[in-house]
Amino acid sequence: MTLSWQHALNFYPQFKAFRPIQVQQIALKNADELSGLVEQYPENVLTANTTLECFPETEFPSLTLHQAGAVSPHQLRDEILQHANIRIEKVKISRLESTDSQVTLWQDQQIIAITDHAIVCCAKQSAQLFENYPVLKPIRGQVSWVENSQRPLALDQAYSYGGYCMQLDTAQLILGASFYPNRDDAEVLTEDHVHNYELIHNVFPKYAQGLPSVDTWQGRASVRAQSLDYFPLVGKIQNFGQIYTFAGLGSKGFLFAPLCSEILAALILGELCPVPQSLLDKLNPQRFQKKLKAKKPYYSG
């Protein structure tokens, strides 16, 4: 889904919640294979480094991705909700009913709304509104943040090394993230802070040793919803009706959302899709449905 990166870079800069950064991809293993990616991209997109020639110190080689960005989720939400055609209403929906031309939203026995189309994007809970929804497996993840005003990293740099870290602002460093498939607990755990510390210590040992004690760290744990093949679900669950879904983005929600939203708009409006049919098929929520094989006719002589 390299296309997603390009669409995201075109979309997010219109918001104040976005800031351009560079990403240092540390090569913990297969360094030659990683450096070979440079030739697969246009000039000035990737640069290979024999060692990371800046603070913090590491013994590993790296790639610099020059075109990347960071998004502040709450600020982005607030900016989007300022749009004149967008509003948010918090209502419990118990079922959806669709015809060829409209969708009725129900709360128990009460009609909440009648719309031309409906998009169900409720992560793992999306399945509650459908009979045959693709399996979305839960993956627990926890990010950590820590006071880091004494040795802050550059605000325009992020570091990826199996985990990741970057300076949130002048005072705080964010680190992530734990990855536990088939877990749906969302309590902040010290053991996950330790996991995130070990990840940064493996690549930046001197820098990591200077961070405050793990017992002072703060964090947030959440549950990612991931499809069985790790591609998002984008489109109709059934060919009939006007109900669509958008889920299964895993840990790449901000990366995939701009492109997948354009795909959804094209499907709903019957316009040309911005991706080839081969990729569209990989996103189709119906891809997991078993296809019935035509039975061979039985002949008796």
N, C-alpha and C positions, 0 to 999 in steps of 0.2 A: 504493500500500500504506500509506495513512495509518493504517489500522487497526493496523498493526504498531507504530507509535509509541505508540498508546494501550495496547495489550497489554503492551508492554515497560515502560511506566511503572507498570503495575499489578504486574508480575512481579518486577522487579529490586530494588525497595526492601526486600524481605524478607531480602536478603543484606547483610552488612557490606561486601562488595566494591563496593557501589553508593554513589555520592554524588550528590546532586541538584546540578544546575548550570543556568545559563542559557547560551544560545547566541546570540552576536551574528553574524547573517548579514550580511556586508558586500555592498553592492550595487555591484559593479565596473561593471556595465552594466544597462540596463533598470531603473533605479531605480523608475520609476513603476509598472511591472508588479510588481515585488517588493513595494512598499508596498500595492498593491491586495490582496495576500493577507490583510491584517489583517481586512478585512470578511468574509472567507470562513470565519473561525474564531470560536469563542465569545469573549466578552469576556475580557480579561486573559490570553489565550494568547499573542498577538503584539502588540508595540508598535513603531510606526515611529519612527525617529530620523533627523533631518535630517543630523546628523553624530554620530559616536560620542562621546558626551559623557563619556568616561572614558579612563583610561590603558589602552592606548597610543593616541597620536594618529593620526588618519587624516582625509583629506579627503572620504572617501566616506560616503554615508548608509548606514543599516543597519536591520535588523529585530531585535528582541529576542524570542527564543523563551523564555518564562518556565518552561516545563515540559519539562525535559530531564534527562539524567543521564550519568554516566561510570561505567564498569565496569572493575575491575582483573581481567584474565583469570585469572591464576594463583590469586589469592585466591578468585575465584568457583569455579574448578575444585575447590579444596580444600574449600570449603564444601559443594558439591554431593555430593562423594564421602563426606561424613560421614553422608549419609542411609542409614538402616538397610536400605533396599531397593535400593541402588545400589552396584555394585562394578565395578571395572575389571580386565580381564584382557587382557594383550597376547599375541595369538596370530595367526599368519599363516593367513588363510583363502584357499584356492585355488579353491573353488567352493561354490555353494549349490544344493540340490535341494529342491523344494517340492511338497507335495500340497495338497489342500484344507484339511488340518487341522494340518500341521506343516512345519517347515523343518529340513533337515539341513545342518550346517556341516562342511565337509571341509577337511582339510589334506593335500593329496595323496591318499593312500589311507586316511587315518585320520579317523574321525568325531570331531570336536571337541565338538559339542553338537547336541542336538535341541530345538528350541524351537517354541512356538506361532506366533510371527511373527519376522521379521527385518527390520531397517531398515538399509539400506546408506547410510552417510553418510561417505564417504571422499573427498569433494571430487572432483578430477579423476580420481583412481584408482578411483572407483566403477565406471567403464566396464569395468574388468578382470573384473568378475563377471557381466557381461551380454553377450549377443550383439548386441542392438540398443539401445544406450544413447544418449540424446540427446548431441549434441556439446556439450562444455564447453570453451570456449576459455580458455587461460591468460592472465592479466594480471599482470605483474610490478608490485609496489609496494614502496616502501621508506619507512619512517618514520625520523626522526632525533630524537635527544634530546641536549640540551646543558646544561652547568652554567649555572644562571641564578639563583643565590641573591642576587645584588646588586640585580636589578630584577625580582623575581618578579611574575607576573600574579596576579590574584585566583584563589584555588582554586575558586571557584564560578562561574567564567566560562570559556567556550570561544569561539573565533573561527573562523568559516568564511568562506572567500574564494576558492574554487576549490581551495585547500589548506585546512589548518586548523592551529591551534596551541592549546595549553592548558598550564597548569602541572601537571606530574605530582605534584609535592610541593613542599616549600619550597625545594628545591635544583635541580630539573631541569624544563626546558621540553621538551615533545614537539611535533614539527612533522611534517606530512605533506601529502600523500604522493605519491610518483611514480606514474605510471599508464602502463604500456607494454603494450598488447595484443599477444598472440601471442609473448610471451617467458616462458620458464619457468626462467630462471636466478635464483638466490637469494643471490648474493654481495652483500655490502654494498659499495656503490660510492661514491667521492667525487663523481662526477658527479651522483648522485641527491641527495646532501647539498646540492650547489650548486643543484639544481633546487628543493629545498624552501626554501632560503634565498631564492631569487629570488621564490618565491611570497609569502613573508611580507614581503619588501622592497617588493613592488609595492603593498602596502596599508598597511604600517606602516614606511615607510622610515627614520625617525629611530630607532625602536626596534630595527629589524633591524641597523642599523649599529653598535649597541652590543653585539651578541652576540659571543661568542668566535669566533675564527677557525674556518672550516669544517673545517680539518684536525684539530681537537680533538673534533669531533662523533662520537657513536656512533650506531648504527642497527641496524635489523633489516629484512631483505628477505624477502618471501614471495610466493607465487603464488596469486592469487585464481582461483577456478574460476567462470566466468560462462556462463550459457546464452545461446543466440543471440538471445533476445528479452528478456534481462535479468530475467526472472522466475525464482524458484527452481523446483526440481523437487521436488514433494511428492506422494507417493502410489505407486501400483503401476506398474511398468513393463509388466506383463502382467495382464490381468484374472484369469487363473488363478493360484492359489496364494496364499501369504501372505508374499511378499517385497515390501517397500516401499523407497523411496529418499527421501533428503532431501539435496539438493546444489544447487550452482549459486547460492549466496547472494552471490557476488561480495564486495564490500567492506561488505556490510550484514548480516553474520552475526548480530551481537548484536541488531540492530534487528528482523530477521525471525524469529529463532529462537522466541521465546515464542508468537507467533501460529501459526506453521507447526507447532509441536509440538502445539498444541491441535487443529489440523486433522488431523494424523496420528493422534492418539489417537481422534478422532471417527470417522475412516475405519476404523481397526482394530477399534473396539468397536461399530461400526454405530450410532453416536449422531448426534444432530443436529449439523451442522457450524456453527462460529461465523462463517462467511463466506457470502455469497450464492453461488449456483451459477455466476454469471458470473465471479467471482474464482477459484472452485475450478477452473473449466475452464482458466484461464490458468496455474494451477500444476500441472495434471495432466501428469506426465512423458510421457504418450502423445500429447500435443498435436502433436508433431513427426512422428508417424508418418503416412505418406501414406495417405489413404483411397482405397480402390479404388472407382472409379465403376462402377455397375451397367451392364452392356452391354445395349444395346437389342436386343430379339429380332429375328432376321432372318426376314423373311417373303418367300417366293417365290410369285409368282402364276402 
